[in-house]
Amino acid sequence: MPALLKPSEIVRLLSEHVIGQEPAKRTLAVAIYAHFRRMAMNAAESGVELSKSNILLIGPTGTGKTLLCETLARILGVPFVTADATSLAQTQFVGDEIEAILHRLVDRADGDIERAQRGIVFVDEVDKLKAIGDGARATSGESVQHALLKIMEGAPVRLKDGRHIDTTNILFICGGAFVDLDRILSRTHSFGFISTGGGDDRKILERLNARIKPTDLREFGLIPEFAGRLPIVTRLHDLDREMLVRILTEPKHAIYRQFRAMLASDGVELRIEPVVFEQIAELAIEYKAGARSLRGIFEEMMSDVMYAVPDNPGIGRVIVHSLFEQPKLAAAEIKAV
């Protein structure tokens, strides 16, 4: 079992790789801390059987849901796999697909069942499993929710190789955009608010009133049992221009750092003017894909540079003044002795 990190330590480590989304980081950090404390206490037979709390991440595409989960798994040193709820809904053999997800988790654990049983499974696009309306799509979505229920709450699953994996201690994190949820919230949160008193902390009351309730998720289209297996719900918000610029430059493995390191290995210095990062961010906002489009835009900007540098050993500097101008290729600066 990984060393138990404090929530503040988890947030600090997450922030080295994920820009912004501070409330979601804090919620995840506390949930992870509680999850591993639960596992340790249950293993020690403390006399109190602690239940697992799976997590639901709600936010538009490109806001960092998958990155948060991947980074968490890396920090904790546990195996991690992703699954697509849409793909599950499109298959006739949901049980086989779920078994395949767990088999991939075992593969990520290098075949170690015990280690796999402490891993993380991220199921994306669960909002596509809406059990509302008529027809095959609604029926399929509901059947997938029912199929996921068993492994999310904890059960032994037989793999094709004959071994069994117990999902009791596997943490399931679900994600989705939940596009119509705000419309539901605007209606259901317009009444039934917790009233305030003179000595009450307004921040706490506002947080409680803004909380996404199981009834909201049920109205959206999640069946009650499935919504009940996701007691921890947190939201990720759209990334603005400033956050997108920071994503390009600040994280430990930011794409700008990656290209600087690649070119430095060829003895080439990369300089990009600050306005370029703002231009890339603005274009990404136009694409409406969040941070997902940043790498593609950056790679396209650097394509001619990466083509030219290996054939021209005299290039010592690459300077990018604008996204809409060709990068300037120059000889290395001669420093005065």
N, C-alpha and C positions, 0 to 999 in steps of 0.2 A: 504494500500500500504506500502511495507517495507520502512524503513528509507533509504534515498538516500545516498549510500556510494560513496566516491570518487574513481576513478579508482585505485589510489595507494593503498587505503585500501582494495579493492577487490583483487588486486594482492597479497598483504601481507597475506590475509586470505586464498587465494588459495594455497599459498606456504607452509602453515602449513600442507597441505594434499597431494599436488601434487609436485613432484620433477621435476625440469627442465622445458623445454618447455616455456621459458620466453617470446619469441615473441607471442606465442599463448595466454598466460595469459594476456599480455598487450592488445592484440586485443580484446579478450573477455571482459576484464574489461571496456574498452572504449565503446564497443558495449552495454554492460549491462547498464552502466551509461547513455548513450544516450537514450536507450530504456525507462528507467523509467523517465527520464526527459521529453521525448516525451509524455508519458502517463499523467504526471502531468500537462504539458502545455496544452494538448488537453482538459483535464478535466476542466482546469481553463478558457477555451475559450479565449486563448491569441490572437486570430485573425489570427494565422498562423497554418494551419493544417499540422502536421508533420507526415510523412509516416513511416511505420515500416520497419526495416532492419533485415531480418532473416540472419542466419549465417551458413556457410559451413566449417566444420572441415575436413581437408584432412590429412591422415596419416596412416601408417601401423597398423595392429592389435596389441593391447597391448601397445600402446604409450600413452594412457590416455584420449582418447576422451570422453568416457562415464564417467570416474572419474571426469574430469573437469566439465562436465554438472551437475552431481550429487552434487558435492561440491558447485557449484554456487547456485543451488536451495536451498541447506541447509543454505548457508551464507545469502541468501536473504529471507529465510523463506517462499518460495512459493512452491506450489505443483509441482511435477515433475513426468513424465512418459517417458518410452522409448518404441520405436516401431521398428520393424524390417522390412525394405523395402522389403527384400526377401520374407517374409511371406505375405506381401500385394500383391506382384506380383503373388503369387501362389494361391490366392483365386479368385473365380468367382464373389464375392460380395464385391468389394473394398469399396463401400460406407458404407456397414455395418461394415466393419473392422475399417474404419476411425472413424465412430460413436462410436465404442467400445473403441477406444483409448481415445476419449474425455470423455467418460463415466468413464474410469479409472482415468482420471484427476480430475473429480468431486469427485470420491471416495477418492482420495488422499487429497482432500480439505474438507473431512468430510461432503460432500454433499452441501457445500457452493458454489453456482454457481458463485457469485461475486469473491470469492477468486480463483476459478478455472480459471476464465477468465484473471487472471494475472499470470498464471503458465508458465511452460516451457515444451515443448515436444521435445524430442530428437529422430530423425528418423535415425537409423543407416543403413549402407550398401546401401546408395542411389546410389552408383556406380554400383550396380547390376541392376539398372533400365535402363540400356543403351538401347536407342531406335535406335540401329544400326543393320543392317543386316535384313535377312528375317526370317519368322517363328513366332510362337506364343510367344516366349520369348521376342522378340523385341516389338511386339504389346502390350503384357502385361505390359512391363516396361514403355512404353509410356503412356498407359492408367492410370497407377498408378501416374505418374508425373502429368497428367491432373487432376486427382482426388485430389491430394494434393494441387494443385494450389489454389483452392477456399478457403480452410481453412487457407492456409499460408498467403494469402493477407488479410483475414478477412471476415467472413460471419457468419450469424446465422445458427446453426445446431440443428435440432430437435433430442432429445434423445428419447430412447424407452419409458421412463417414462412420455413423453409428454412435458417436460421442454425444453427450448432452451438455448444453450450456444453460446455466441458471441466470435469468435476467433480473433477479431481485435487486442486485446492486449496480446494474447498468443504468446510468443516468440518461434519460431521454429528453432531448431538447427539441421542441417543435418550433417551426417558424413559418411566417406567411405575411403577405401584404395586408390582407383583410380590408380590401378597398372600401367596402360599404359599411364598415364598422362605425365610422364617425357619424354617419347618418343615424344609426341606431343609438349611439351614445348621446347625440344631441337631443333625442326624444326621451330616452329612459332616464337621463340625468337631469331632466328639467323638473323632476319632482322627486320626493323622497330623500332630499338631502339631509345630512346630519346637521341639526341646528347648532349654533355656536352660543357659548356663554361667555361672560366677561373674562374668566380666567383661563379659557381654552387657548391652546396653541393653534393659531389659524393655519400655519403651514401644514400641520398634521391633519387638520380637518379638510383642507383643500386637497391633500393627497388622497385621503379616504374617499372624498366625494368624486374625485376624478378617476378612481380605480375602475378598471374593467371587471365587471362582475360575471360570474358564471351564467347568469341569465342573459347577459348581452351576447356571450358566445353561443348560447343555445339559440337565441333569436337569429344570429348570423347563419347558423346551420350546423353547428357541432352538436352531436347528440349529448345528452346530459352526462352519461357515463364517461365519455371521452373528455369533455370539458372538466369534469371532476378530477381526472388524472393529471391535470395541468394547473395545480393550485397557484403556482408562481407565474405571474404574467408581468412582462415589462415591455415598454415601447421604445423603439428606435425612431429617430426623427430624420427628416430630409436633411441632407448636407448642404450648407450654403457655400458660397464661393471661398470664404476664408478657410473653412474646414477642408475643402478639396485641395486648396493650395498647401495646407499643412500636411495632408495625406501624401502629396507628391514629394515632400521634402523632409519631414520630421521623423517618421518611424524608423526603427532600427534597420529595416530592409526596404526603405522607400525606393521607388523606381529610380529617382534621381541619384541616390547613393549607389544603386546597382550599376547604372551606366557610368558613373564616375569611376567606380572600381574597375569595370571592364576596360575602359579606355586607359586608365592609369597603368594597367598591366601591360599595355602596349607603349607606355611612355608618353601618353597623350593626356593633357589637362582639359577637362570639360568645364566651361563656364556658361551658365544660362542666366540671363537677366531676369530679375523678379517679375517683370511684366509678362514674361512668357508663361510662367506658372498661372498667372491670373487669366491669360487667354485660354489656356488649356482647361482651366476650371469652368470658365464661361461656356466653352463649347460642350463640356460634359453636362452642364446644366441643361443646355438646349437638347441634348440627346435623351434626357430624362431617364438615365440609367445609373445615376449616382456615381459612386467611385469605380464601378465596373468598367466604365469607358475610359478612365484615365490612362491605363496602360496602353490601350490601343492607339490613342492619340499621341502619346509620348513615343511609342515605338515607331509610328509613322514619321514623326518629326525627325527621328534619329536614323531612319533607314538609309538615306544617302551617305550619312557620315560613317555608319558601320560598314558600308560597302567600300567606301574610298580609303579608309584608314589602313587596312592590311596591305594595300598595294602602294602606299605612299609613306615610306618610313620617315620622310622629311617632315611630316605633319607632327607638330608638337602641341598645338592648341586647337580646340574647337570652341567657337564662341557663337552662341545663339542669342540674337537681339530681338527676334520676333518669331512667333509661330508661323507668320505669313511671309517670312523671308528665308532664303537658303542660309543654312549655318555657314559661318565663316571658318575656313580651314587655314591655319597659319603655322609657321615654324615656331619652335619653342623659343620662349624669351631667353635672352642671354643676360644672366644676372651679373651685376658688377661685383668684382672681388674686393 
